[in-house]
């Protein structure tokens, strides 16, 4: 069953990569792995727990509640509260992504001729 895409969730998902890229620009002296971790957690707070949860509140919220009551309901209540569950999921995804970063960096250096840059 299809439906119209939620523009607020689309905005939040689009900003996720922007937030991680911003962390890489804001902290140029840190190792890439540290910048990745910082960017992902900033993205989690702003996009996942902020913008996307607001989009869910708009889409599935009760008409008898205000927008902010619906936002809090989406964030805190439910079978597993979003505010507890999403950080766990994002941390697991971050561990996988960081592991892939090391593997892909070696792959690109060996097979595609890209040099491995040393971080200061």
N, C-alpha and C positions, 0 to 999 in steps of 0.2 A: 504494500500500500504506500503510494508516494505522497508527496506533499510539497509545499513551497519551502525552500531552504530558509533557515533562520539566519537573517542577516547579522545578528549580534554574535551568534556562534561562529559564523564565517569570519567575521572580523577578529574574534579572539583567536581562532586557529591560524589566521594569516599573520597575526602579530607574534606568534610563538617563535618563528624563525628570526623575525626582526629583533626580538628581545635577546636571543642568543647571540646574534651578530653584533648587537649593540654592546654586549658584555665583552666581546672580543676587541671592539674599538676602545671601550672605556678603560680596560685594564691591559694595555699592550705589554707590560713588563712581566706579567704573570705567565706561567706555563700554560699552553693551550688546554691542558686537561683541567686546570683550575678555572680558566675562563669558561670552559664548557659547563662545569658544575655550577658556577655562579649564574651564568646565563639561564640554565635550565630552572634553577630555583626561583629566579626573578620571574621567568615566564610562568612558572607554576602559580606564583602568588597573583600576578597581574592577570594572566590570561585564563588559566584553568579555574582558579578559585574566585576570580573577579569577573571578567567579562563573560566567559562561557556559562558560569553559574547564573549570572544575570539573564543571559539568553534563555536558559532553561526556566527561570522564574517567569519570564515573559511568556514563554510558550506553554508551560504547563501549570502556571499559577492559578490559584483560586480567584474568581472575580470578587469575592467578598473580602479579600485581603488587599492591602496596599502593595505596591511594587516591592518595597523593602521588606515587608513581612513575607512575601513570596520568596524573595532572595534568601532570607534567613532560613525559611523552611527548606529550600533546596540545599542549602549549605550544611545545615545541622541535623535535620531529621531524615528519616528514611530507614530502610532495612540496615544499611551501613552508612553512617553519616559521610557525606562527600568530603567534609573537612578532615576526616581521619583517613579515609580510604585513598583519596587521590595522592596525597604525599607518599604513601607506601608504593603505589603503582608507579609514580614518577621516579622514585628512588631506584626501583628495580630496573625500569627502562634506562635510567641514567647509567647504572652499572653496566648494562649490556652495551649501551652506546659508547661509553668510555673504553670498554674492552675492544669494540670494533674499531675505534679510533686508532689504537695501537696496531692492530692487524692491518688496517687499510693503509696506514702511513708506511709500514714496511713494504706492503704490496706495491704501492705507487712508486716507492723509491727503487724497488728491485726490477719490476716488470715494465713500468712506464717511463722510467728514467727521471722521475722527479727526485730532487735532492731532499734529504731529511734535514730540515732546518733545526738548528740547536736553539733552544729557548734559553734566554738569560735569566 
